[in-house]
Amino acid sequence: MVSLKEAVSKSEIKSFVKFPFSIYKDSKYWVPPIIADEMETFDKNKNPAFKNADARFFIAYKNNEPVGRIVAIVNHLEINQQKVKKMRFGWFDFIDDPEVSKCLLDKVADIGREHQLEFMEGPVGFSNLDKVGVLTEGYDHIGSMVTWYNYPYYVEHYERLGFQKEKRYVENKFPSSNADPALFTKLNGIVKKRYDLREVNFKKTKEVLPMADQMFDLFNETYSKLSSHVPITEEQKAYFKKKYISFINPEYIKFIVDKEDKLIAFAIVMPSFSVALQKANGKLFPWGIYHLLKAKKHNKDALFYLIGIHPEYQNKGVTAIIFNEYYKTFKKKGIEMCYRTPELEDNIAIRQMWKHFDPKIYKRRSTYKKYL
């Protein structure tokens, strides 16, 4: 028989965070989070997402052994401002036992009904900068620090319980050699001259920070029309600056500004930390930090994390400026393979942006939805 326990204390939250380490300990493809970082994400006093959302953490037990976990999330911004009566759930992991997955999802459904919500959807996080989607294809590829990995049986559990695919995401990759400079070098100069634009490059993280708020504002503006978008709040901007910007090699951040120095486009690329995180195995010390710093400076794989272009400048060739800058940086750094984080399958604008690089889909993932 399966029993549920709500994780409330610090030690219980730590048990919640560490649960996947048990079921993925023999996986070559799962990328473990840094335990301390994950616990901070769930700390109501540190993560500003809790100012607009409630979250409850549940661990499933069978024969006194942990066998599953789930976070139930009520996002009040989404419900009250956007009028989307959605019960969110995420960080959903479980052994291959239908009784376990049903028990966890039933608990989320009960909470959704208590809040008079109309449907539940997951796996998702608090915002668009959190991980999203259950993997449906590409199980034999290593994960990343910004995605969830899961075994194939997860999908069978969703479908058996009457969930339907809601949002579909794809992940693409292409060798950097596909980035033929002839495709964007000439256009780069034409677009800059026509719209009076210039690129901004960085050498130090402290140079990025004064413009980071503009970047998050532009992110909200760029993605506001997507069905999955929940705006980033002022508190979250400060939190994400602290959490992410220091992780990124500043040379991999590119801004485009107009003649008044207003930000009209940005792109963030990260070196792949996947192998380094596997070596760290959840711990920064004593050796985890060494592996991460090494990956930050010496890496042949680049992960395109975010690209945002102001609506007024979309479809005007601004990407040529961005790609021209990355071509120079990647050539200098010896980057060999480029990966893209999950993108909505129906985001045609994104597909058009990358078409000349001959990208190949190597993973697919989805969120699943069920009416309450």
Steps between C-alpha positions, in 0.01 A plus 500: 500500500623849410499780758574870449692730728525874449859627516508812716818510709845562353599136543177384332556737207853362470357147482262625230790646299714189538233248398587492124861416584375155599303414187752651256821387668574258215394733216766631260265777384352653816666827609469554877432847637719661764312406817558834677383690191184290472422554867532875451246476217256350751580745781207739551735757652740501204303431183278802414268273299332425835376860521253415226473124530442228756677166479464179695746212486396137531702180528338162437604204715451126458625254762659801674716574192468821291360407157389833348471875540304795359462878548148644487508867392227764508619806306280793603634730227390252239162438660399854601664719235500272197178322598654159431360265762789256488635274770870457434718205596869429450809323630297183448703180533390149586586133472321294236196430715155628388381521860778748581446739207122491551528579870725802435292642215174443690640716779573782255148467357349526849693823566387636162135433584544665841608816315214463249739461207392350170791282393846380598808512279859391536775443542569874523672730746409836647590704190628480142859492623438173686523155348205376297359185346536125527740344251313302230786435255878506530554293812847397380637857508652665805280756672592857589493724806186673367290192415349203681598149398270202545462135408261399216246350741403848624299562181310172542392606848362835382303340220368217719364760742311687228737792444527654152801667341463877530813695398761329283865599502796409281873514568739544209873479443740583220879502457644851516654434158144532361514870585631619165604867551393574143140467623519790743823702469380721214146530640648593839647822356186585301265459797720701738522787253130493404366510857795676667578207729817381669611193689609502865750237611625429851819378663395514865178404678482838676465664158183299431314575824406868432311388187350181642166659599455624143563146384228352722256773393572414138457131580151572634416704192639244255318199644181663629283353222605141557239288676744385768629844602478628856672841537817529706448730800743764629599272789566213263724719284729559797491131591581375149782754463662357809425138415581482129710791375806404706479146356536623144822589324441874426646453153197281425252783568418722202289816504382712206408864566353781290640851452362602841667201666165332560521121502315352201642146498700265718632145499641285777709193437642274769775243480362153558530413870350152459813288544632730773173465693514122468850506648389736777209264584300766680782654703702817442773399744764379504528432125167606345596865471824401326313300234251783442766769467694280261186450289433873502842579351582194292209349312434390145121504539284815515140513619280777357298589808298811408451727202271803512426755230270799542176447299575810290828347381390142439538376141736789419826307497615589853596135554778552243671738745461249785629206297791703364613576855464139611687376195802707603476390865446131420790496256724649768376255766512190277128419536408189300132424573206731567190393693170679548285484810133390467297716261129478438436290192251756366741794540551557127706815549765304690512230232551762230783654700706180493409350162831584327699304759337168403404411860395145587233419757650256749252528789130565544310571818147594601293627782191294585158636590191364670174674593405493864 
